[in-house]
Amino acid sequence: MMKAELLTIGDEILIGQIVNTNAVWMARQLNEAGIRVVHMSSVSDEKNAILNAFAEAGKRAELVLITGGLGPTRDDITKVTFCEFFNTKLILDENVLKDVEGFFTKRGKELSEVNRKQAEVPEGSRVIRNKNGTAPGMWMEKDGTIYVSMPGVPFEMKAMVTDDILPELKKRYTLPFIYHKTILTQGIGESMLAELISDWEDGLAAKKISLAYLPSPGMVRLRMSSSGSSEEELKNRVEQELLKIEPLIRKYIYGYEEYGKEQPTMEEILGNLLKERGLKLALAESCTGGYISHLITSVAGSSAYYNGGVVPYHNEFKQALLRVDASVFDTVGAVSQACVEAMAREVMVTFKATASIAVSGIAGPSGATDDKPVGTTWIAVALNDKVVSKQFTFGDNRQRNIQMTAITGMNMLRKLISGESEQ
């Protein structure tokens, strides 16, 4: 399998001024094409750093995709450094010059000498013409490694990869298929999940399948990967293993992700279920401060099933807006089963809904008591007359507690609607 390295040039990446989304996008495209990315790196706009990065990349990979440093200003030195690495010189490319002239003419601007230099390319390079900007891409080869330098502007780079670079690689090489299938789980930690499926995981190597654990707040994604010459055979191989693992962790699975397609979110999965069942959702959020509502309404078309919500952060308004009995606060407190169940029932009445989520907890870092440490959270979900509630202790990080409360609450409601609820 061809190995690739992704190299980003620019101080703006290293100082955290911008996020390197180019590398993520390229890695996905290469993987789908059957090319394995073995290394990603970023280097500063400094000649020796770039030269060293080129040399090191050539030792690791047969394909090096480089982005950044091709602008017309003095700090953009990738092109001249490219020439030094390949022991060549810059020459004017007439076709590129026409592209650059056309770019400025269409915009009613005059071509300056600085911009004219954009048409200079390393002698001996295969030029990749830029349909969306002025800086061309450059393809050169050395010691069995292909080096392709492209502009860092995302839509310019993406067009070059999609329209020129990948088609050329597929023409030159017989690339294998790579297939990924990801299981989306919620409600179990990474270590417990690994222990639960250890025997099954031990048998994957013999089937030429690798497994990766991808944890995030409240969730763990399990990615199965395999490569070979037949796409259909790979899919069948992975799907057969899915049939074996599903019974082991079925109660934690909330969806699946196909590589190359957008990962389905919990809010999308819940939203689709609400819409399919003709249900209307209402939310009562204390410790999450409206975060669940934000997630729900981030899905296009959520107005079809989301009626509204309330954020009664202070106990006075839990009582005034959701009619939580005052005795609840005097006896068991706001972070309690009695409180969230009352909130879940009343918010459905208030918003004329048929399903609800209610949450109350101690997000932290303050507010803890001896019997309720930071992270203590009660969640109740309701479907018509049925209410299910559960207590959780998520930890001592405020933002993580909010995220975990949201994802857990949505999954509890999904399970209740689907008939998977444990209570």
N, C-alpha and C positions, 0 to 999 in steps of 0.2 A: 504494500500500500504506500502510495506517495505521501511523504511527510512535508508539512508546510510550517513556516514560521511567519508570524505577523509582527511587523516592526513599525512602530509609530514614532515619528520625529517631531519634536516640538516641546519647548519649555512649558507651554500652556497646559499640557497634560501632566507634567511632573510637579507643577505647583498647585495642581488641583483646580485650575481655573475653568477647565471644561472636562466633561466625562468622555472617556474613550469608547463611544458607541460604535465606531467603525470596526474595531476588532471583534466585537460581539457579532455584528452583522456578517462580517467576512467569515468568521469561524462557522457560523450556521450554513452559509452557502457552500463552503468547502466540504463540510461534513456531509451535506446532502449529495454532493457530487462524488463522494467516495475518497476524499482526501483528508488525511488525519493531521490536525493541527497539534504540533508537539511543543510549541513555545510561543509565548507572546511577550513582547518587551517594548519599552518606551525609552528613548534617549533624547538628550538635549540638542539644541541647535548649535553643536560644536563639532568641528571637522573630525578630530581624532576619535571622539565618542561614536560618531556615525561610522567611520571606517572600521573601528573595532567591532561594532555591532554587525556590520555587513560580513566581516570575516568569521565571527562566531556563528552567525546564522547559517553560513554556508557549510559549517561542520555538522550542523544538526538536521538540515532539511534540504530537500531537492527543489523546493519552491519557497521563495521569500517574497511576501507581499509587503510593500513599503508605502506608507501614506504620510503626507505632510512635507512642508519645507519646499514647495514648488512655486510659491508666489513670486511676484515681481520685485519684492523689496529686498534690502541687503541682508536681512536676517534669515532669508530663505536660501539655504546653501546646499540643499540636497542634490541639485543637478550638477553643480561643479564638483561636489564630493563624489558623486556617482562616476563622473569622468575620471577622477584620480584613482578610484578603486579599479576601474577597468582599463586604466592607462590609455585614455582616449581624449578627445577634445570636443568642444561644442561647435556645431555647425548650424547654419540657418536651414531650416526645412521649409521649402516654398509652400507645400500643401498646408502645413501648420500655420504659416504666415497668413494664408488666405482665410483659414478658420478664424484666426485672431482678428484680422481686419473685418471680416463679416460680423463677428461678435460685436465690435464697437460701432460699426455702421448701422446695424439694426437698432442700436440704442441711441443713435444720433450723436455719438461721441467721436472725438478725434483720437487716432492711435498715437500714443506717445512713444518715445524711444525706449522707455522702461518696459512698456507693454510689448513692444516689438521684440524684445529679447525673450519673451515667452516662447517665440517660435524657434529658439535655439535648442537643439537636442544633442545628446552625445553621439558622435560619429560611430556608426556600426550598430546602433540600437534599432529595434523594431518599434516604430512609433505607434502609440495608441491614441487616436485622435479624440479630442474632448468635444462632445456634442453639446455640453452644457456650461462650458467655461473657457478659459484661455490657456490653462496649463495642460500640455499633453502628457499622456502616460508614456513610460519608457520601459522596454523589455530587453534585457541583456542576459547573457549566460556566461558562466565561468565555473570551471572544474566540476561540471555535471550539475550545477545548481542554476535554476532560473531565478532572476531577480526582476521584479516588476515594481517600478516606482510610480505612484499615482498621487493626485492632489488629495488633500485632507478634507475638502468640502464633501460631505456625505453623498449628496445626490450626483455629484460628478464622479466620485469613486464607484458608486453602486452601478452606474451605467456602464463603466468600463469593465467591471467584473462580470456583469450579467451578459453584456452584448459582445465582448471581445475575449476576455481572458479565459473564462470557463469554457466557451466553445472551442477555443484553440487547444486547451489542455485535453478536452475530451476527444479532439481529433487526433492528437499526438499519442495519447496513452489509453490503454484499456484500464479503466478505473472500476474498482469493486463497488458493490452496493453496501450501504451502511443503513441499518434499521434500528430505530429506537422506539421503545414503548415505555411510557412512564405511568406508574400507579400513584395516584394522589391520595394520601392518607391524612387523617386528622384524629386527634385524641389519644395518640400514643407517641412516646419519645423515641428518638433514634436508637438508643441502646436497648430499650425494651423490644422494639421492633426487630432489631438484629437478632436478639436472643430467640424471639418467637419463630423466626424463619431460618434459623441457622442450618438446620438439616437440609432444607430445600436449597439454600444458597450453596451448600457444599457440592451439590450435583450440577451446578451451572457450568463449571469449567469444561466438563466432559461434553457439554452441548455447545461449546464455543460461544457462550453468552457471558457477558460481564455485567456486574450490578454496581450501581452507584447510589449512595444515600445523599439526598439533597435536602437538608433540614432548613426550615425557616420558622418564625414564630407561630406556634400552634399547628404546624404541618410538617410532614416529611414526604418528599417525593422519592419514589424508587424507580430509577431508570435502568431498564434492561437494554443492552446493546449487543448487536451481532453484525458481522460483516461477511461477505462472500460474493460469489458470482451470480447467484440467483436471488432476485428480490422476493419472489414468491416463496422460495424455500426459507429465507430468513424470517419472513412474517409468520409462516407456519410454525417454525421452530420456537419463536418467542411466544406465540399465542398458545402453544401447547404447555409451556411453562406457566403462563398466566392461569390456566385451568387448575394447575397444582397449587399455586400460592393463594388464589382467591379464597378457598375455604378456610385457610389459616388466619387471614386478616380481614375477612369480609366486613366485619362491623366497623372497621376503621377506614374503609375505602369510600371516597365520595366522588371519584371520577377518574378519568384517564386522559393522558396527553399524547397526541401523535406528533412525533418530531416533524418540524417544518410547518406545523399549524400552530395557531396561537393557543397558549395554555388557557384552558377554561378556569375561571376563577370561581370561588365559592359563591360569590354574589350572583354570578351569571347562572350557575347551576341551580341555585335556589330560586332565582327569578324565573327561569324557564319552568321549573316545577310549579311555582305559584300560578303562572299563566296557564299551564296545561290543565291544572285542577280548577281554574276559575276562582282562585282565592284572592282575598284582599289583605294586605299586610299593614300592621301598625307597630310602632316601636316606642318603647319607654326606656330611655337611656339615662342612667345616672353617671356611673364611673367612666363611660366611654364618651360622654359629652357630645353626642351626635355623630360619632365616627361610623357607626353602623349605617346610619341614614346616608352618610356620605358615600359609603361603598355601594349601597343599594341603588342610589340615584346616579352613580357613575355609569350604570348600565343603560344603554339606549333603550327606550321603550318601557322603562320601569314604571311610568305613570299608569300602565295597564294593570298593575297589581299593587302598587304602593300608595296607600291613602294618606299617610303622614305619621308624624311622631312628635314626641315631647321630651324635653331634657329637664326633668325636675331635679336639679342638682342639690337643692336644699330640701330638707325634710318637710318644711312648711308647704312646699309646692307639690311634694308627693301626696300630701294630705289634701291640699286644695284642688289640684288638677286631676288627681287619680283616686281620690277618696280612700287613701290608705288610712286605716284607723289609727288614731293618735296613740292608742295603747300599744301598738306594735313598736313604736319608737321607744316607749318607756320600758318595755319588757325585753324583746329580743333585738331591737335596733333595726336600722335601715338596711344593713347588710345581713339579710336573713331570708329564709324561705318564705315566711309569711308576707314580708314586704314585696318581694319580686313576684310572687303569685298574685297578689292583689293588683300590682301594677300591670301584669300581663292581662288579667281579666278586664280591668277598667279601661285600658288603652284601646282595647277592641271596641268597647262600647262608645268611647269618645270619638273614634275615627270610623265607626261603622265598618269594622273589619271582621274577617273570619280567621285570621291568624296573627300571632304577635310574638315579639321577643321583648323581654324586660330584663335589665341588668342593674345590679347595684354592688359596688365593691370598694375596696381600699386600694386605689391605684398607686399610692405612695408619692413621695417617700415618707410623708407624715400620715397621721390618722390611725395608726395601728393601736391595738389593745393587746392585753395578755392572751386573750382567747381568739383574737382576730388579727394575725400578722399582716404586714403589707402583702398584697397579692390575693388576699381572701376575697372571693367573688361568688355571688349567687346569681344564677341565670335561670330564668323561667321562660318556657315557650308554650304557646297555647294554640290549639286548633279547635275552633268552635267551643265546645264545652270541656274539652280535655286540656289539662295543664300538666306539664312535666317540668320539674325543677331539680337543680343539682348545685352543690357547692364545689368550688375549685380553689386551689391555692397556686397561683401562677408564678410568683417570685417577687423580687424587689425592684424591678426596673419598670418605671411608670409607663413609658411608651410601649414596651413589650406587653405589659399587662393589658393595656387598651387593645392592642392588636389581637392578643390571644382571646380576650373576652369576645371581641367581635366575631372572629372566625369560629370560635366554639359555639356561640349563640346561634349563628346562621346554620351551622351543621346540626345542632340539636333540633332546630325547626325542620330542616331537610329530612332528618331521620324520622321525626314525628309524622310528617306528611307522607313519607314513603312507607310507613309502617315498620321502620327499623328500630324505633325507640325501645330502650331497655326497660322502661317503666310503663 
